[in-house]
Amino acid sequence: MRRPPNRPNGQGGAVLWDLLTFERLMTGQVIHLIYWAGLALIALGAFGTIGAAVGVAIRDPFPFGLLLAIPVVVGGFLVMGALVLLWRSFCEFYVAIFKISEDLGVLRADMEAERKRVGGVPS
């Protein structure tokens, strides 16, 4: 990848430069935090569903509350499982897109190096 001539040489300057430009994408590191935060929100929703079902079972008379609470708990677990799978696929999609971007940057750098080595037209 081509670097501008005024890029700082120090390690701290390189990190700052990466934050200010889009030459090196930082999404790979950030997506892990976003993934775990999303899983935490899904878990909170699941615990809320279970709590609501238990609350309904306790509040209503025995047969009706229990008959209503069991399908709500089962449905809550099914929805939670589906949400976990969807969230994982969503995060993997973003990781794949950014990996493709990084690979294209490497291919571009290789092509420029090959053109310079062969003596072609510089881009």
HELIX and SHEET records of a PDB file:
HELIX    1   1 GLN A   11  LEU A   20  1                                  10    
HELIX    2   2 THR A   27  ARG A   59  1                                  33    
HELIX    3   3 PHE A   62  VAL A  118  1                                  57    
END                                                                             
